[in-house]
Every structure is written in structure tokens, then in C-alpha cells.
Amino acid sequence: MGVVVVEVCDGNAITTIDIEEILEKEFPEVAVLMNECLSFCGLCRVRPYALVNNKRVFGSTPEECLDKIREAIKEELAVYQ
């Protein structure tokens, strides 16, 4: 388990990219958890999002969301340096 946890709803538009492989390869300190539902009813249909250490990160597209997730991960990791 990583020091940064990224949670993704499996019905989310961000799953069109392999977010788990991308982030875990790029950041060994990250654990990506794919969940059936994160209980934010309908949110995953509106726009791509993920939770980074329980903070919601949104984007207009899966790629934009991934970039914002990367930024959030870097901010979280800065706490440990």
C-alpha cells in the first residue's frame, strides 16, 4: 500500500485510460484502488474524477483529470520529504 491512495470509481470516464498502470509506474508510492462505487451518486457521469487521499480531483477530460491527479500526488508526497 502506498503513502498516497488514489480511488477511482469503475464507472468513471477516467477509466478510458489505464490510470492504475500509469500512476503506479510513475509514482511507486501510490496505490490506485478501483472501486465499484464511491457513493458520489452520478458524479462519475458528469466528469472524470478521482479521490487523492480523500480529496476530490476533477477534470473536463480524462487526460486533464490525470494531469490534476499527478499534481495532487506531488503535493501529497511533498509532505513526506
Sequence and secondary structure as in RCSB ss.txt:
>XXXX:A:sequence
MGVVVVEVCDGNAITTIDIEEILEKEFPEVAVLMNECLSFCGLCRVRPYALVNNKRVFGSTPEECLDKIREAIKE
ELAVYQ
>XXXX:A:secstr
  SEEEEEETTSGGGGS HHHHHHHH TTEEEEEES  S TTHHHHS EEEETTEEEE SSHHHHHHHHHHHHHH
HHHTT 
